[in-house]
């Protein structure tokens, strides 16, 4: 489709590249967020809730997740500039955090790595668990935030940044769907099935973290040379 003036020429190749970038980013974010790993804790914290209240918590968790990541996506660069943190330092630190998170998933320690016992105890006494601990730190943590900040700095075109926002929005919808059907998923997969999926996610997360760490180190060495 060709347009006049300042419009962009969307060739089939460019559309293909955009779709590839979209799904690659979605896959990376899904692995880091691992919403399936949050199912057991969500069911535990909402065990005394009615069906309507549980559905409300699922919607609010997804909305808080979307809001948190979009804010950090746009404000991340300003935060780095304010504290004088370079993008390479963010990549290295974020890579280490992501690798550590992936290692926790491989050892079936998803919840322990993100939510402390104290936070869980406070959540059990709370009437609203959507913001904390579900949206943060269970679903949107340092790994996903550092990934998005890095992507914002790397992608200078607003078309690509718009695609990333679309990825976050799709991820929020996926989170709502998983939490909405959490009882069904738990009956089908069980604790063992969810643990097995978490281990697979852990392997992918570690690969993402190592890739991010290597990119930061290579870029740092090039800058120094």
HELIX and SHEET records of a PDB file:
HELIX    1   1 UNK A   12  UNK A   33  1                                  22    
HELIX    2   2 UNK A   35  UNK A   38  5                                   4    
HELIX    3   3 UNK A   39  UNK A   45  1                                   7    
HELIX    4   4 UNK A   51  UNK A   83  1                                  33    
HELIX    5   5 UNK A   87  UNK A  106  1                                  20    
HELIX    6   6 UNK A  110  UNK A  114  1                                   5    
HELIX    7   7 UNK A  117  UNK A  124  1                                   8    
HELIX    8   8 UNK A  130  UNK A  139  3                                  10    
HELIX    9   9 UNK A  142  UNK A  154  1                                  13    
HELIX   10  10 UNK A  158  UNK A  180  1                                  23    
HELIX   11  11 UNK A  182  UNK A  224  1                                  43    
END                                                                             
